[in-house]
Amino acid sequence: MNGRVVFVTLSVMLCLAAQAIALDRSMRCGTYLIHAGGGKDSARMYEVLKKCGEPEAKNGNTWIYLQGNMRRILTFNFDGRLMRIESRRD
């Protein structure tokens, strides 16, 4: 019985951690949708600025946008393509 309680507790903790931080392939900015992944369909920095406006914060190739209770962390590669969108609930 004790082992089962530990298993259930760990399972719940992992589910909560997965909900707190999620990787997304796209992000909505108003009526626009921007895509990540680094490929030819990935948004470039200038496209993100045009569609989403200035971010709350910039740190090199990492930009942060606040959307409601979500913090969107965008990471761009060396040639300015959007590689990754990380979402965290505030």
For each residue, the residues with C-beta under 8 A, 3 or more apart:
1: 4 5
2: 5 6
3: 6 7
4: 1 7 8
5: 1 2 8 9
6: 2 3 9 10
7: 3 4 10 11
8: 4 5 11 12
9: 5 6 12 13
10: 6 7 13 14
11: 7 8 14 15
12: 8 9 15 16
13: 9 10 16 17
14: 10 11 17 18
15: 11 12 18 19
16: 12 13 19 20
17: 13 14 20 21
18: 14 15 21 22
19: 15 16 22 89
20: 16 17 88 89
21: 17 18 86 87 88
22: 18 19 86 87
23: 84 85 86 87
24: 27 36 72 85 86 87
25: 35 36 37 85
26: 33 34 35 36 85
27: 24 33 34 36 52 65 67 72 74 85
28: 32 33
29: 32 33 34 48 51 52 53 65
30: 51 52
31:
32: 28 29 51 52
33: 26 27 28 29
34: 26 27 29 43 47 48 51 52 82
35: 25 26 41 42 43 82
36: 24 25 26 27 42 43 74 82 83 84 85
37: 25 41 42 82 83
38: 42 77 81 82 83
39: 42 81
40:
41: 35 37
42: 35 36 37 38 39 81 82 83
43: 34 35 36 47 48 51 81 82
44: 47 48 80 81 82
45: 48 49 76 80 82
46: 49 50 80
47: 34 43 44 50 51
48: 29 34 43 44 45 51 52 63 74 82
49: 45 46 52 53 54
50: 46 47
51: 29 30 32 34 43 47 48
52: 27 29 30 32 34 48 49 55 65
53: 29 49
54: 49
55: 52 58 63 64 65 74
56: 64 65 66
57: 63 64
58: 55 62 63 64
59: 62 63 64
60:
61: 75 76 77 78
62: 58 59 73 74 75 76
63: 48 55 57 58 59 73 74 76
64: 55 56 57 58 59 71 72 73 74
65: 27 29 52 55 56 71 72 74
66: 56 70 71 72 90
67: 27 70 72
68:
69: 89 90
70: 66 67 87 88 89 90
71: 64 65 66 87 88 89 90
72: 24 27 64 65 66 67 85 86 87
73: 62 63 64 84 85 86 87 88
74: 27 36 48 55 62 63 64 65 82 84 85 86
75: 61 62 82 83 84 85 86
76: 45 61 62 63 80 81 82 83
77: 38 61 80 81 83
78: 61
79:
80: 44 45 46 76 77
81: 38 39 42 43 44 76 77
82: 34 35 36 37 38 42 43 44 45 48 74 75 76 85
83: 36 37 38 42 75 76 77
84: 23 36 73 74 75
85: 23 24 25 26 27 36 72 73 74 75 82
86: 21 22 23 24 72 73 74 75
87: 21 22 23 24 70 71 72 73
88: 20 21 70 71 73
89: 19 20 69 70 71
90: 66 69 70 71
